Amino acid sequence: MRSAVKTLLGLRPGWEVCGEAQDANEAITKATELRPDLIIMDYKMYHSDGLAAADAIFKVLPDVPIVMFTLYKTDELEFAAQLMGIRYVVGKEEGIQPLLRAIDAELNKRPLLS
């Protein structure tokens, strides 16, 4: 899935995928090193979860937007993510278009329109 998302994002004009991570620790390290404009984070990750990784990233990069893209979207996860500062949780079953809209909304700092 990560490979497919990377390929699709790379096709968008003006967008560049600067890195990818296999687990939470690598995500934190790469975010700190690469300082991306936006991070797409899964919830289920090796050794930790996306909320814990996002929390650690926000401590170093408080203004970087994070969009969560996960198979495990629930109301509880969305609530926890929003409390932490993640505005958009997109279910993988929703497809790529909602993810692209969430990314566009974050990069342009505007509300998401369905």
N, C-alpha and C positions, 0 to 999 in steps of 0.2 A: 504494500500500500504506500509506504514512504517513497518508493521509487516512482510510482505512478503520479503521486502528488508533485514530486520534484519535477518530473517531466512536464506536467501540465502547467505548473507555475512558470517554468522556464520559457514557455511559449507565449506568455503575456508580454507585450511590448513594455519595456521599461522596468521589468521585474527581473531580479537575479537571485537565485538561491545561493547564498554565501556559505552554507554549511548544513550539516544534518548530524543527528545524534542517535545512537542506539539505545541509550538509557538516560536516566535522570542526571546522573553525575556528569556524563558527557555533555548533556544539554546545558547544564549550568556552566561548565568550563568553556564550551564553545560560545555561548551567549556572551560571557565575560570577555573573551578574546576578540570575537568578531563584531560585537556591538551592532546587531542587525536593526533594521527599521521596524521589523515585526517578527514574531515567533509563532509558529504553528506547533502546538503541543498536544500530544495524545494524553489521555488520562492514565491508561495502563502502561506502565513502563517497568523495565527490569530494576530491581533493587529499591524501588520507590514508586511514587505516582506523580502524575503531572501537576497536581496541586502543590505537592512538596517542592518539586523542581521550580514551579512558577514562583512560589514564595521566596526561594533562595535567589532566583533571578531578579525579582522585584527589589530585593535588598541591595543589589549591586546596580541594577538598571531600572529605577522606579518608573521611568516614563516609557519604556518599551512596551508596546501593546502585544498581548498574547491572545491568540485565538485557539480555543481548544477544539480539536477535531477527533471524535472518539466514537467507538461502538457502544460505550457505556453511558450515554446521555440519560440523565434522570433529572427530575425536578430538584432533588437534593444536591446533585453535583452542580447544576446550574447555580443554585443558591450559594453554595460554598465558593464556587468560582467567582461569582459576582462580589461576594464579601471581600475577596482577596484583590479584586481589581480586574478580573477577566470579564470583559463585557459580552463576549460571544462564545457559546458552546454549541458546536454544530455536530449533529450525529452523522456518522459515516453513511448510515442508511439514507440520509437526506440527499446525498449526492454531492457533486463538486460545485454546482451553481450556488447553493447557500454558503459554502465555504468561500467562494470567490467574492460574493456580496459582502460577507463579514470582513474579509481582508480589505476590500475596497473601502468599506465604511471606516475601518480602523486607520488605514493609511490617510484617508481624507478627513478623519475626525468628524464624521457625521453620523446621524442615526441610520440604522439598517432599515431599508424598505423591502418588504417581502415581495 
